[in-house]
Amino acid sequence: MQTFRWGILAPGHIAKKFAEAITAIPDAAVTAVGSRDRGRAEAFAARRSNLFLMEALWTRFLPALATARGWIDAGRIGALRRLEADFSFRGGWDPESRLLNPALAGGGLLDVGIYVT
């Protein structure tokens, strides 16, 4: 099985939780960290290697989804015929935020809409 190697940019609170969650996935590992502050990156225990860099799609590696993919691949629940996905959170109302202002980060669809893919 191929290991998904993750690189983390900006080792903050969410990145720490993400890196801890990666340890629960048998075919995933954090292999690099980047930060404006080299000391912070080194403190996050980075090592460099052959990397694939992508947005931190944390939903892709949720244990429940990994289990469901395994069941589908094994034919345990039959052929996938339809998939519906929802993602929501309480973001507050701020017309100038990146979630509501299309001029910032593409608006809500391009910011958080990706998590159901």
C-alpha atoms as a printed R data frame, in Angstrom:
    type eleno elety resid chain resno       x      y      z
1   ATOM     1    CA   MET     A     1   0.000  0.000  0.000
2   ATOM     2    CA   GLN     A     2   1.304  3.470 -0.906
3   ATOM     3    CA   THR     A     3   1.924  5.906  1.950
4   ATOM     4    CA   PHE     A     4   0.453  9.399  1.594
5   ATOM     5    CA   ARG     A     5   3.174 11.769  2.780
6   ATOM     6    CA   TRP     A     6   1.892 15.107  4.072
7   ATOM     7    CA   GLY     A     7   3.675 18.458  4.219
8   ATOM     8    CA   ILE     A     8   2.296 21.004  6.658
9   ATOM     9    CA   LEU     A     9   2.542 24.769  6.073
10  ATOM    10    CA   ALA     A    10   2.107 26.979  9.142
11  ATOM    11    CA   PRO     A    11   2.456 24.674 12.154
12  ATOM    12    CA   GLY     A    12  -0.276 26.149 14.334
13  ATOM    13    CA   HIS     A    13  -3.021 24.685 16.527
14  ATOM    14    CA   ILE     A    14  -5.069 23.133 13.708
15  ATOM    15    CA   ALA     A    15  -1.935 21.716 12.067
16  ATOM    16    CA   LYS     A    16  -0.976 20.063 15.366
17  ATOM    17    CA   LYS     A    17  -4.379 18.398 15.654
18  ATOM    18    CA   PHE     A    18  -4.160 17.322 12.001
19  ATOM    19    CA   ALA     A    19  -0.699 15.805 12.493
20  ATOM    20    CA   GLU     A    20  -1.929 13.906 15.555
21  ATOM    21    CA   ALA     A    21  -4.907 12.564 13.579
22  ATOM    22    CA   ILE     A    22  -2.642 11.387 10.742
23  ATOM    23    CA   THR     A    23  -1.072  8.877 13.139
24  ATOM    24    CA   ALA     A    24  -4.402  6.988 13.159
25  ATOM    25    CA   ILE     A    25  -4.189  6.367  9.401
26  ATOM    26    CA   PRO     A    26  -1.931  3.420  8.545
27  ATOM    27    CA   ASP     A    27  -1.010  4.704  5.071
28  ATOM    28    CA   ALA     A    28  -0.329  8.363  5.914
29  ATOM    29    CA   ALA     A    29   2.600 10.218  7.487
30  ATOM    30    CA   VAL     A    30   3.692 13.804  8.062
31  ATOM    31    CA   THR     A    31   7.098 14.173  6.421
32  ATOM    32    CA   ALA     A    32   7.701 17.930  6.133
33  ATOM    33    CA   VAL     A    33   6.768 21.213  7.775
34  ATOM    34    CA   GLY     A    34   7.155 24.759  6.497
35  ATOM    35    CA   SER     A    35   6.865 27.983  8.456
36  ATOM    36    CA   ARG     A    36   8.020 31.604  8.293
37  ATOM    37    CA   ASP     A    37   9.879 30.796 11.512
38  ATOM    38    CA   ARG     A    38  12.415 28.016 11.002
39  ATOM    39    CA   GLY     A    39  12.484 27.292 14.718
40  ATOM    40    CA   ARG     A    40   8.746 26.616 14.749
41  ATOM    41    CA   ALA     A    41   9.065 24.266 11.790
42  ATOM    42    CA   GLU     A    42  11.954 22.414 13.418
43  ATOM    43    CA   ALA     A    43  10.043 22.215 16.691
44  ATOM    44    CA   PHE     A    44   7.233 20.544 14.760
45  ATOM    45    CA   ALA     A    45   9.728 17.769 13.925
46  ATOM    46    CA   ALA     A    46   9.923 18.071 10.157
47  ATOM    47    CA   ARG     A    47  11.986 15.946  7.826
48  ATOM    48    CA   ARG     A    48  12.348 16.419  4.077
49  ATOM    49    CA   SER     A    49  11.793 13.778  1.437
50  ATOM    50    CA   ASN     A    50  10.015 13.188 -1.867
51  ATOM    51    CA   LEU     A    51   6.749 15.091 -1.224
52  ATOM    52    CA   PHE     A    52   3.323 15.609 -2.732
53  ATOM    53    CA   LEU     A    53   1.885 18.957 -1.611
54  ATOM    54    CA   MET     A    54  -1.866 19.498 -1.414
55  ATOM    55    CA   GLU     A    55  -4.449 21.407  0.576
56  ATOM    56    CA   ALA     A    56  -4.999 19.798  3.971
57  ATOM    57    CA   LEU     A    57  -8.153 17.919  3.070
58  ATOM    58    CA   TRP     A    58  -8.695 16.613  6.577
59  ATOM    59    CA   THR     A    59 -12.060 15.096  5.656
60  ATOM    60    CA   ARG     A    60 -10.344 12.678  3.244
61  ATOM    61    CA   PHE     A    61  -8.552 11.017  6.147
62  ATOM    62    CA   LEU     A    62 -11.293 10.762  8.752
63  ATOM    63    CA   PRO     A    63 -11.215  7.200 10.148
64  ATOM    64    CA   ALA     A    64 -14.904  6.630  9.334
65  ATOM    65    CA   LEU     A    65 -14.344  7.562  5.691
66  ATOM    66    CA   ALA     A    66 -11.239  5.384  5.462
67  ATOM    67    CA   THR     A    67 -13.295  2.469  6.809
68  ATOM    68    CA   ALA     A    68 -16.127  3.132  4.352
69  ATOM    69    CA   ARG     A    69 -13.651  3.259  1.426
70  ATOM    70    CA   GLY     A    70 -12.209 -0.072  2.571
71  ATOM    71    CA   TRP     A    71 -15.676 -1.632  2.711
72  ATOM    72    CA   ILE     A    72 -16.505 -0.321 -0.774
73  ATOM    73    CA   ASP     A    73 -13.185 -1.562 -2.203
74  ATOM    74    CA   ALA     A    74 -13.740 -4.986 -0.621
75  ATOM    75    CA   GLY     A    75 -17.300 -5.233 -1.974
76  ATOM    76    CA   ARG     A    76 -18.630 -5.504  1.584
77  ATOM    77    CA   ILE     A    77 -21.488 -3.043  1.017
78  ATOM    78    CA   GLY     A    78 -21.994 -3.457 -2.716
79  ATOM    79    CA   ALA     A    79 -21.325 -1.141 -5.626
80  ATOM    80    CA   LEU     A    80 -21.434  2.574 -4.980
81  ATOM    81    CA   ARG     A    81 -24.431  3.896 -6.877
82  ATOM    82    CA   ARG     A    82 -24.979  7.315 -5.357
83  ATOM    83    CA   LEU     A    83 -23.230  9.607 -2.916
84  ATOM    84    CA   GLU     A    84 -24.594 12.644 -1.131
85  ATOM    85    CA   ALA     A    85 -22.379 14.835  1.012
86  ATOM    86    CA   ASP     A    86 -23.001 17.792  3.304
87  ATOM    87    CA   PHE     A    87 -20.632 20.029  5.222
88  ATOM    88    CA   SER     A    88 -21.665 22.852  7.501
89  ATOM    89    CA   PHE     A    89 -20.481 24.932 10.412
90  ATOM    90    CA   ARG     A    90 -21.507 28.110 12.187
91  ATOM    91    CA   GLY     A    91 -19.295 30.775 10.670
92  ATOM    92    CA   GLY     A    92 -21.002 33.955 11.827
93  ATOM    93    CA   TRP     A    93 -22.193 36.791  9.606
94  ATOM    94    CA   ASP     A    94 -19.448 39.031  8.270
95  ATOM    95    CA   PRO     A    95 -19.985 40.162  4.669
96  ATOM    96    CA   GLU     A    96 -16.263 41.029  4.406
97  ATOM    97    CA   SER     A    97 -15.017 37.605  5.540
98  ATOM    98    CA   ARG     A    98 -13.387 35.128  3.144
99  ATOM    99    CA   LEU     A    99 -16.485 32.923  3.433
100 ATOM   100    CA   LEU     A   100 -18.956 35.534  2.206
101 ATOM   101    CA   ASN     A   101 -16.888 37.915  0.090
102 ATOM   102    CA   PRO     A   102 -16.217 36.371 -3.367
103 ATOM   103    CA   ALA     A   103 -13.212 38.692 -3.785
104 ATOM   104    CA   LEU     A   104 -11.440 36.872 -0.926
105 ATOM   105    CA   ALA     A   105 -10.347 33.242 -1.437
106 ATOM   106    CA   GLY     A   106 -13.051 32.597 -3.988
107 ATOM   107    CA   GLY     A   107 -15.944 32.897 -1.548
108 ATOM   108    CA   GLY     A   108 -17.461 30.104  0.522
109 ATOM   109    CA   LEU     A   109 -17.696 27.502 -2.249
110 ATOM   110    CA   LEU     A   110 -13.990 27.556 -3.055
111 ATOM   111    CA   ASP     A   111 -13.005 27.974  0.597
112 ATOM   112    CA   VAL     A   112 -14.968 25.267  2.415
113 ATOM   113    CA   GLY     A   113 -16.967 23.694 -0.417
114 ATOM   114    CA   ILE     A   114 -14.023 21.459 -1.269
115 ATOM   115    CA   TYR     A   115 -14.408 19.400  1.910
116 ATOM   116    CA   VAL     A   116 -17.265 17.308  0.546
117 ATOM   117    CA   THR     A   117 -15.297 16.144 -2.506
